[in-house]
Amino acid sequence: MLLLFLGLGLLAVLFAVTNPEASLRHLRVGFLSGDLKGNYFATVDRMAVAAVKRKGKITNLVSAGSVENVQRLIEAKKGCRAQFALVQEGTEWPEGHGLELIGRLTRPESLVVLGRAADRMSAVNDLKGLRVGIGPIGSGTESLVRRLLFPLGPLDLHLTTQPMEEQLLKLERGELDLGAMVIDEDAEQLQRAIRSRNLQILSLPRAPALAYPLPFLREGRIEAGHYDPVRGLPPVDKAVLDVDTLIIGNGCASRSVIQALIGLFADLDPTFLRRNRETSNLSGLPYSPVARRYYDTGEPELLGIYAPWVIDIMPTASWVQLALAISVLFNAMGAANRFRLWRLDVARVRLEDDVAPLFPPGTSVAEIPAALPEAGLTTEELHRRVPSLLQRLEALQARCRKQSLSILVPMGGELYYRYQEGLMQELIRALKAFAARMGIPTATPPEPPKKTPEATPPR
């Protein structure tokens, strides 16, 4: 009863520590996003609000953009100050980065180029000598535009870097001819730029040819009137380039935290899991094993919801494999134990068969102390055979005791060994009583002490 109540108490403590409620109390992470007014920041902010409702916490960390996010995420591995970041696909990874892919957002962003007279530009030569803003230093926009414009060196473009809001202001004043940004096509910042600042979208000339060298880019399109059907903004369809946004981690987060984060994205976007399951990974980053399993199965690990610490030790599949291995191990141990017990019993029965010819047929073990030896046995033969049998029985009894203490013996299995020991002990006592009555010596004479050479006295 004491053990029963102790077990129940331990279970109660375990459930209290685990807190088996489908909450996100274990989710405490830093998430690198982007500019305060950008889409990355807004996306992480929505995640943070959803996490708070389920008792989790996501700290939205402002940054200049994708390139800075990668660098800060790698540096954060030392103290795990940040665990995740949103990064534009196509961002170059430094050597030995140790980053992993968690997933990608369902909705891609677009490389949009704005200008006061962008509607009048349709050919590549129209861009020659223009002043172009490419976003802040360390942003994904800057990195992408420099890679795109590298083959267009003869155009003699004048590139400048500045924060996005400052870039829009310079475009409005005419201090810049064009300004590039990687942004959601429905972002409020882009809508204000077109509706209120009267900026126009450049239809990228030869967009498929620009995207061809960079496999992570694909041609996109913003339909005419998308921002204002009445005024016709834009007046015609505009060719843009679409690029995915990646969710990456630096390995600081545990399995349960990664699972919780993916679950949040899936709750906010019902197509998130299907998109990640069906999209090939061309990012150059290895998939997180937790994320890969989540997308393949389409559901989280149940233990990760109600007992997160369990899958932090090992995935559920590993626990099942461990349980199976333990089951196989115990079965093998039980088989080995039964085999050893069988061999002990066989050896004991053989010794009993060797003892039986010493006495008249039908003599029981209890009758041996008072029994007469079998007719025809000489005294010399009795003196030879009885001590030998006793020595073999005592050796078998010692072997039985040793094997009963083995880890192969299951709990309660030692009783079978004790039974064998009891049978051997009963026979040993009977033979010793018989030997004492017949004057047969049973004790093994002690070995004479070894002579040690005497020390030579010093001269």
C-alpha positions as CSV (number, residue, x, y, z in Angstrom):
1,M,0.0,0.0,0.0
2,L,2.9,2.3,0.8
3,L,4.4,1.7,-2.6
4,L,1.0,2.2,-4.3
5,F,0.5,5.6,-2.7
6,L,4.1,6.5,-3.4
7,G,3.5,5.7,-7.1
8,L,0.3,7.8,-7.2
9,G,2.1,10.7,-5.6
10,L,4.9,10.5,-8.2
11,L,2.3,10.5,-11.0
12,A,0.7,13.6,-9.4
13,V,4.0,15.4,-9.3
14,L,4.8,14.5,-12.8
15,F,1.4,15.8,-14.1
16,A,1.9,19.0,-12.1
17,V,5.3,19.6,-13.6
18,T,4.2,18.7,-17.1
19,N,1.1,20.8,-16.8
20,P,-0.8,18.7,-19.4
21,E,-2.8,21.4,-21.0
22,A,-2.6,22.3,-24.7
23,S,-0.8,25.6,-24.1
24,L,2.4,27.2,-25.3
25,R,4.0,27.9,-21.9
26,H,7.2,26.4,-23.2
27,L,7.4,28.8,-26.1
28,R,9.8,31.6,-25.1
29,V,11.7,32.7,-28.2
30,G,13.3,35.7,-29.9
31,F,12.3,36.2,-33.5
32,L,14.2,38.5,-35.8
33,S,11.9,40.2,-38.3
34,G,12.6,43.5,-40.1
35,D,11.7,47.2,-40.2
36,L,9.0,48.4,-37.9
37,K,6.7,49.3,-40.8
38,G,7.6,46.3,-42.9
39,N,5.7,43.0,-43.7
40,Y,8.3,40.9,-41.8
41,F,7.6,42.8,-38.5
42,A,3.9,42.6,-39.1
43,T,4.0,38.9,-39.6
44,V,6.0,38.2,-36.5
45,D,3.8,40.6,-34.6
46,R,0.7,38.5,-35.5
47,M,2.5,35.4,-34.3
48,A,3.4,37.1,-31.0
49,V,-0.3,38.0,-30.4
50,A,-1.4,34.5,-31.2
51,A,1.2,33.1,-28.9
52,V,0.2,35.3,-26.0
53,K,-3.4,34.0,-26.2
54,R,-2.0,30.5,-25.6
55,K,0.4,31.6,-22.8
56,G,3.5,31.7,-25.0
57,K,5.8,34.5,-25.7
58,I,7.5,35.6,-29.0
59,T,9.8,38.6,-28.8
60,N,9.7,40.5,-32.0
61,L,13.2,41.7,-32.7
62,V,13.5,44.7,-35.2
63,S,16.3,44.5,-37.8
64,A,17.4,46.0,-41.1
65,G,16.4,42.9,-43.1
66,S,17.4,39.5,-44.2
67,V,21.2,39.8,-44.4
68,E,21.3,41.3,-40.9
69,N,18.9,38.6,-39.7
70,V,21.3,35.9,-40.9
71,Q,24.3,37.5,-39.2
72,R,22.5,38.2,-35.9
73,L,21.0,34.7,-35.8
74,I,24.4,33.1,-36.2
75,E,25.8,35.4,-33.5
76,A,22.9,34.6,-31.2
77,K,23.8,31.0,-31.0
78,K,26.3,31.7,-28.2
79,G,23.7,32.9,-25.7
80,C,20.6,31.8,-27.6
81,R,19.2,35.4,-27.5
82,A,17.3,34.7,-30.7
83,Q,16.2,31.4,-32.1
84,F,14.3,32.2,-35.4
85,A,14.3,34.8,-38.2
86,L,12.4,35.6,-41.4
87,V,14.8,35.7,-44.3
88,Q,14.3,36.3,-47.9
89,E,15.0,33.2,-50.1
90,G,18.2,33.6,-52.1
91,T,20.1,35.2,-49.2
92,E,23.6,33.9,-49.3
93,W,24.7,31.8,-46.3
94,P,28.1,32.2,-44.7
95,E,30.3,29.1,-44.3
96,G,29.8,27.1,-41.1
97,H,26.5,28.9,-40.4
98,G,24.8,26.0,-38.6
99,L,21.3,27.3,-39.7
100,E,18.3,25.1,-40.5
101,L,15.1,25.6,-42.5
102,I,11.9,25.6,-40.5
103,G,9.6,26.4,-43.3
104,R,8.4,29.1,-45.7
105,L,5.5,31.6,-45.6
106,T,2.6,30.7,-47.9
107,R,2.4,34.1,-49.5
108,P,5.4,35.3,-51.4
109,E,6.7,38.8,-51.5
110,S,7.3,40.8,-54.7
111,L,10.3,42.9,-55.9
112,V,8.5,46.1,-56.6
113,V,10.3,49.1,-58.2
114,L,8.5,52.5,-57.8
115,G,9.1,55.9,-59.4
116,R,7.2,59.1,-60.3
117,A,7.5,58.3,-64.0
118,A,7.7,54.5,-64.0
119,D,4.7,54.1,-66.3
120,R,6.7,55.6,-69.1
121,M,9.6,53.2,-68.8
122,S,9.2,50.0,-70.8
123,A,12.7,49.1,-72.2
124,V,16.0,48.3,-70.4
125,N,17.6,51.4,-72.0
126,D,15.1,53.6,-70.3
127,L,16.9,52.9,-67.0
128,K,20.3,54.1,-68.2
129,G,22.0,56.5,-65.7
130,L,19.0,56.6,-63.3
131,R,19.3,57.2,-59.5
132,V,18.0,54.0,-57.9
133,G,17.4,53.4,-54.2
134,I,17.9,49.8,-53.1
135,G,16.8,49.8,-49.5
136,P,18.8,49.9,-46.3
137,I,22.2,48.2,-45.9
138,G,21.8,44.6,-44.6
139,S,18.3,44.2,-46.2
140,G,17.2,41.4,-48.5
141,T,16.2,44.1,-51.0
142,E,19.8,45.5,-51.2
143,S,21.3,42.0,-51.7
144,L,18.8,40.9,-54.3
145,V,18.9,44.1,-56.4
146,R,22.7,44.1,-56.5
147,R,22.7,40.5,-57.8
148,L,20.0,41.3,-60.4
149,L,21.7,44.5,-61.6
150,F,25.2,42.9,-61.8
151,P,24.7,41.9,-65.5
152,L,23.3,45.4,-66.2
153,G,26.6,47.2,-65.5
154,P,26.5,49.2,-68.8
155,L,23.4,51.0,-67.7
156,D,25.6,53.1,-65.3
157,L,23.0,53.1,-62.5
158,H,23.6,55.2,-59.4
159,L,22.7,53.0,-56.5
160,T,22.0,54.4,-53.0
161,T,21.0,52.8,-49.7
162,Q,18.6,54.3,-47.2
163,P,15.7,53.2,-44.9
164,M,12.5,52.4,-46.7
165,E,10.5,55.4,-45.4
166,E,13.3,57.8,-46.4
167,Q,13.5,56.2,-49.8
168,L,9.8,56.7,-50.4
169,L,10.2,60.3,-49.3
170,K,13.1,60.9,-51.8
171,L,11.0,59.3,-54.6
172,E,8.1,61.6,-53.8
173,R,10.5,64.7,-53.9
174,G,12.2,63.5,-57.1
175,E,15.6,63.0,-55.4
176,L,15.5,59.4,-56.7
177,D,14.2,58.2,-60.0
178,L,13.4,54.7,-58.9
179,G,13.2,52.8,-55.6
180,A,13.2,49.0,-55.1
181,M,11.6,47.1,-52.3
182,V,10.8,43.5,-51.6
183,I,7.4,43.7,-50.0
184,D,4.0,42.1,-49.9
185,E,1.9,43.5,-52.7
186,D,-0.9,44.3,-50.3
187,A,1.3,45.9,-47.7
188,E,-0.1,49.1,-46.3
189,Q,3.2,50.9,-46.9
190,L,3.0,50.1,-50.7
191,Q,-0.6,51.0,-50.9
192,R,0.0,54.4,-49.4
193,A,3.0,55.0,-51.8
194,I,0.7,54.4,-54.8
195,R,-2.5,56.0,-53.6
196,S,-1.2,59.0,-51.6
197,R,2.3,59.6,-52.8
198,N,1.3,59.1,-56.5
199,L,4.2,56.8,-57.2
200,Q,4.0,54.4,-60.1
201,I,5.1,50.7,-60.4
202,L,7.8,49.9,-62.9
203,S,6.9,46.9,-65.1
204,L,10.2,45.1,-65.0
205,P,11.5,44.8,-68.6
206,R,12.4,41.3,-69.6
207,A,11.4,40.0,-66.1
208,P,11.7,36.2,-67.1
209,A,15.3,36.8,-68.3
210,L,16.2,38.7,-65.1
211,A,14.8,35.8,-63.0
212,Y,16.3,33.0,-65.0
213,P,19.9,33.0,-63.4
214,L,18.3,33.0,-59.9
215,P,16.2,29.9,-59.4
216,F,14.5,31.2,-56.3
217,L,12.9,34.1,-58.3
218,R,9.8,33.7,-60.4
219,E,7.8,36.1,-62.5
220,G,4.8,37.7,-60.9
221,R,2.1,40.1,-61.9
222,I,0.1,42.9,-60.3
223,E,-3.1,43.3,-62.1
224,A,-4.4,46.7,-63.4
225,G,-6.5,48.5,-60.9
226,H,-5.4,46.3,-58.0
227,Y,-4.8,49.3,-55.7
228,D,-7.6,51.6,-57.0
229,P,-10.1,50.2,-59.6
230,V,-11.8,53.6,-60.0
231,R,-8.6,55.6,-60.8
232,G,-7.0,52.6,-62.4
233,L,-3.9,52.2,-60.3
234,P,-1.9,50.7,-61.8
235,P,-3.3,51.5,-65.3
236,V,-2.0,48.2,-66.8
237,D,-0.7,44.9,-65.5
238,K,2.8,45.2,-64.0
239,A,5.5,42.5,-64.2
240,V,7.3,42.0,-60.9
241,L,9.5,39.2,-59.5
242,D,8.2,37.0,-56.6
243,V,10.4,35.6,-53.9
244,D,9.5,33.4,-50.9
245,T,10.2,34.2,-47.3
246,L,11.9,31.5,-45.3
247,I,11.6,30.8,-41.6
248,I,15.1,29.7,-40.4
249,G,16.4,28.7,-37.0
250,N,19.9,28.5,-35.5
251,G,19.5,25.2,-33.6
252,C,18.9,26.9,-30.2
253,A,15.2,25.9,-30.0
254,S,14.1,22.6,-28.7
255,R,12.0,20.1,-30.6
256,S,8.8,21.1,-28.7
257,V,9.4,24.8,-29.4
258,I,9.9,24.2,-33.1
259,Q,6.7,22.2,-33.2
260,A,4.8,24.9,-31.3
261,L,6.0,27.6,-33.7
262,I,5.0,25.5,-36.8
263,G,1.6,25.0,-35.2
264,L,1.1,28.7,-34.7
265,F,1.9,29.4,-38.4
266,A,-0.5,26.6,-39.4
267,D,-3.3,28.0,-37.2
268,L,-2.9,31.5,-38.8
269,D,-2.7,30.1,-42.3
270,P,-4.6,26.9,-43.2
271,T,-2.5,26.3,-46.3
272,F,0.9,26.6,-44.5
273,L,1.4,22.8,-44.0
274,R,0.4,21.9,-47.6
275,R,2.6,24.6,-49.1
276,N,5.6,23.4,-47.2
277,R,4.9,19.7,-47.9
278,E,4.6,20.3,-51.6
279,T,7.4,22.8,-52.2
280,S,10.9,21.6,-52.9
281,N,13.7,22.9,-50.7
282,L,16.1,24.8,-52.9
283,S,17.3,27.1,-50.2
284,G,20.6,25.3,-49.5
285,L,19.7,24.8,-45.9
286,P,18.9,21.4,-44.3
287,Y,15.4,21.0,-43.1
288,S,14.9,20.8,-39.3
289,P,14.0,17.1,-38.5
290,V,11.0,18.2,-36.4
291,A,9.7,20.4,-39.3
292,R,10.2,17.7,-41.9
293,R,8.3,15.2,-39.8
294,Y,5.5,17.7,-39.2
295,Y,5.0,18.5,-42.9
296,D,5.2,14.8,-43.9
297,T,2.6,13.6,-41.4
298,G,0.5,16.8,-41.4
299,E,0.1,16.8,-37.6
300,P,2.2,17.5,-34.5
301,E,3.5,14.8,-32.1
302,L,0.9,14.4,-29.4
303,L,3.5,14.2,-26.6
304,G,4.8,17.5,-27.8
305,I,1.5,19.2,-27.1
306,Y,0.8,17.8,-23.6
307,A,4.3,16.9,-22.4
308,P,6.8,19.0,-24.4
309,W,9.7,17.9,-22.3
310,V,9.3,14.3,-23.4
311,I,10.0,15.0,-27.1
312,D,12.8,17.4,-26.1
313,I,14.6,14.3,-24.7
314,M,13.7,12.1,-27.7
315,P,11.2,12.2,-30.6
316,T,8.1,10.1,-30.1
317,A,9.2,7.6,-32.7
318,S,12.5,7.1,-30.7
319,W,10.5,6.5,-27.5
320,V,8.4,3.8,-29.3
321,Q,11.6,2.2,-30.6
322,L,13.2,2.4,-27.1
323,A,10.1,0.7,-25.6
324,L,10.3,-2.0,-28.3
325,A,14.0,-2.5,-27.7
326,I,13.4,-2.8,-23.9
327,S,10.6,-5.3,-24.5
328,V,12.9,-7.4,-26.8
329,L,15.7,-7.1,-24.2
330,F,13.5,-8.3,-21.4
331,N,12.2,-11.2,-23.5
332,A,15.8,-12.1,-24.4
333,M,16.9,-11.9,-20.7
334,G,13.9,-14.0,-19.7
335,A,14.8,-16.7,-22.3
336,A,18.5,-16.6,-21.1
337,N,17.3,-17.0,-17.5
338,R,15.1,-19.9,-18.3
339,F,17.9,-21.6,-20.2
340,R,20.3,-21.3,-17.3
341,L,17.7,-22.5,-14.8
342,W,17.1,-25.5,-17.1
343,R,20.8,-26.3,-17.2
344,L,21.0,-26.1,-13.3
345,D,18.1,-28.5,-13.0
346,V,19.6,-30.9,-15.5
347,A,22.9,-30.9,-13.5
348,R,21.1,-31.4,-10.2
349,V,19.2,-34.4,-11.6
350,R,22.4,-36.0,-13.0
351,L,24.0,-35.7,-9.5
352,E,20.9,-37.3,-7.9
353,D,21.3,-40.1,-10.5
354,D,24.9,-40.6,-9.4
355,V,23.9,-40.7,-5.7
356,A,21.1,-43.3,-6.2
357,P,23.5,-46.3,-6.9
358,L,25.1,-45.8,-3.4
359,F,21.9,-46.9,-1.7
360,P,19.2,-49.6,-2.1
361,P,16.5,-48.8,-4.6
362,G,13.7,-46.7,-3.3
363,T,15.8,-44.9,-0.7
364,S,14.6,-41.3,-0.3
365,V,16.7,-38.3,0.5
366,A,15.3,-38.2,4.1
367,E,16.3,-41.9,4.6
368,I,19.9,-41.5,3.5
369,P,21.4,-40.5,6.9
370,A,20.2,-43.8,8.4
371,A,20.5,-46.0,5.3
372,L,23.0,-48.7,4.7
373,P,25.1,-48.6,1.5
374,E,24.2,-50.7,-1.4
375,A,25.5,-54.2,-1.1
376,G,28.6,-54.8,-3.0
377,L,30.1,-51.4,-2.5
378,T,33.5,-51.5,-0.8
379,T,34.6,-49.1,1.9
380,E,37.3,-47.8,-0.4
381,E,34.7,-47.1,-3.1
382,L,32.5,-45.2,-0.6
383,H,35.4,-43.1,0.6
384,R,36.1,-42.2,-3.0
385,R,32.6,-41.5,-4.4
386,V,30.9,-39.7,-1.5
387,P,33.4,-36.9,-1.1
388,S,33.4,-36.4,-4.8
389,L,29.6,-36.2,-5.0
390,L,29.6,-33.7,-2.1
391,Q,32.2,-31.5,-3.8
392,R,30.2,-31.5,-7.0
393,L,26.9,-30.7,-5.2
394,E,28.5,-27.8,-3.3
395,A,30.0,-26.4,-6.5
396,L,26.6,-26.6,-8.2
397,Q,24.9,-25.0,-5.2
398,A,27.4,-22.1,-5.3
399,R,26.8,-21.7,-9.1
400,C,23.0,-21.6,-8.4
401,R,23.4,-18.9,-5.8
402,K,25.6,-16.8,-8.1
403,Q,23.2,-17.1,-11.0
404,S,20.3,-16.2,-8.8
405,L,21.9,-12.8,-8.2
406,S,22.3,-12.1,-12.0
407,I,20.6,-9.2,-13.7
408,L,19.1,-11.7,-16.1
409,V,16.8,-13.0,-13.3
410,P,13.5,-11.1,-13.4
411,M,11.9,-9.8,-10.2
412,G,10.5,-12.9,-8.3
413,G,12.5,-15.3,-10.5
414,E,15.0,-15.9,-7.8
415,L,12.5,-18.1,-6.0
416,Y,13.0,-20.8,-8.6
417,Y,16.8,-20.7,-7.9
418,R,16.1,-20.9,-4.1
419,Y,14.0,-24.0,-4.8
420,Q,16.9,-25.6,-6.6
421,E,19.2,-24.6,-3.8
422,G,16.9,-26.1,-1.2
423,L,16.9,-29.4,-3.0
424,M,20.7,-29.4,-3.3
425,Q,21.1,-28.4,0.3
426,E,18.8,-31.2,1.5
427,L,20.8,-33.8,-0.4
428,I,24.1,-32.3,0.9
429,R,23.0,-32.5,4.5
430,A,21.8,-36.1,4.0
431,L,25.1,-37.2,2.4
432,K,27.2,-35.5,5.1
433,A,25.2,-37.2,7.9
434,F,25.6,-40.5,6.1
435,A,29.4,-39.9,5.7
436,A,29.7,-38.9,9.4
437,R,28.0,-42.1,10.4
438,M,30.1,-44.3,8.2
439,G,33.4,-42.5,9.1
440,I,34.0,-41.1,5.6
441,P,36.0,-37.9,5.7
442,T,34.2,-35.1,3.7
443,A,36.3,-32.0,4.3
444,T,38.8,-31.2,1.7
445,P,42.3,-31.2,3.3
446,P,43.8,-27.7,3.3
447,E,46.7,-27.1,1.0
448,P,50.1,-27.0,2.7
449,P,51.5,-23.5,3.0
450,K,53.9,-22.5,0.4
451,K,57.5,-22.2,1.6
452,T,59.0,-18.8,1.2
453,P,62.7,-18.6,0.8
454,E,64.4,-17.4,3.9
455,A,66.0,-14.0,3.8
456,T,69.7,-14.1,3.7
457,P,71.1,-12.3,6.7
458,P,73.3,-9.4,5.9
459,R,77.0,-9.9,6.1
